[in-house]
Amino acid sequence: MGAGGRMTVQEQEAKNFSVSPGGGGDKPLHRSPTEKPSFSFGQIKKAIPPHCFHRSIFRSFSYVVHDLLLAALFLYFALAFIPNLPTALALVSWPLYWALQGCVLTGVWVIAHECGHHAFSDYSLLDDAVGLLLHSALLVPYFSWKYSHRRHHSNTGSLERDEVFVPKQKASLSWFTAYLNNPLGRLITLAVTLTLGWPLYLAFNVSGRPYPRFACHYDPYGPIYSDRERAQIFISDAGLVAISYGLFHLATIHGFWWLVRVYGVPLLIVNAWLVAITFLQHTHPALPHYDSSEWDWLRGALATVDRDYGVLNRVFHNITDTHVAHHLFSTMPHYHAMEATKAIKPLLGEYYQFDGTPLLKAIWREARECIYVEPDAGGKQKGVFWYSNKL
């Protein structure tokens, strides 16, 4: 499904025209229905084979071992072989290492994310131990993010209560938005978002829901967390301090630029993938957002879209192409999500959204078309908001 030149999806619909996913896919992509669906959450669950909800410790750990072995292999290649290559080959090999390591470590990130959803095993303590270790190694505050992400799943699609990539209404746009609404401005915006978006969100709640006071994922006493959660935020911070000390020690031994080459650049790629994946899951002209007069959990959970990343779907443990099922059943392990998605698609019908647009084209199109949200002029559902780009 393409962007149709400079037309938005809304304009395409007005012309009764749409393009199928990936240029030759299953069905035309058009606005998701916003009426309360005729099916219930219970009916969706019954459509999924019961074994899809089974969590296997052995199988879950097999993915951890697989990813960590690959990461170790790439690291060994970078340390043992690249320094001995001719300069020209080394200049090519370092970006190759960064790309491969960044993608594999994104898979590790996804497994830790699964731990935060209690989808890794039947034991919460084990899930948290694995998640804390893996996320801390990637400088992610595990419990801090776990709790804010849980609220994202509880409030997806809500303009007032969703936690991340909450779109603004036109009146709330920054004064400089109009100056960035051009190819160069979009390029700068995307570059900043992909490189700095994740740390800015964690540290300053950028793109997150508004809170009455300063919100930060590292602050145990911040407004994001309840009293019973604060002790675990301290644990998250302690994990980051421990990893940071280890990284500092490595830098004193091997040098700062050695650490940047071996760890820093792959981590930047992980962060970029995380932002890109989340952005594309929740940002699309066909997806609605709701205010409190219309929002309910099921319609909000369905206001997301599956994407196709090709071979990276498997590297990222299918968080990319099974995200609709993930939002409905977040405790389901990723290795059952493909089967579950196939099972629920016939029941969801038009409520299921899939877009096979190539990655770069999709990011550019969404950055161009999805600037703010507003209700349809003259529409009956004043609490249903759609993306627009008319400034």
Secondary structure, DSSP 8 states (H G I E B T S, - for coil): ----TT--HHHHHHTT----GGGT-SS-------S--SS-HHHHHHTS-GGGG---HHHHHHHHHHHHHHHHHHHHHHHHTGGGS-HHHHHHHHHHHHHHHHHHHHHHHHHHHHHHTT-S-S-HHHHHHHHHHHHHHTT--HHHHHHHHHHHHHSTTBTTT--BS---BGGG--TTGGGG-SHHHHHHHHHHHHHHHHHHHHHH-TTB---SS---TT-TTSTTS-GGGHHHHHHHHHHHHHHHHHHHHHHHHH-HHHHIIIIIHHHHHHHHHHHHHHHHHH--TT--EE-TTT--HHHHHTS--EE--TTHHHHTTTTTTSHHHHHH-TTS-GGGHHHHHHHHHHHHGGG--EE---HHHHHHHHHHH-SEEE--TT-S-TTEEEEE---
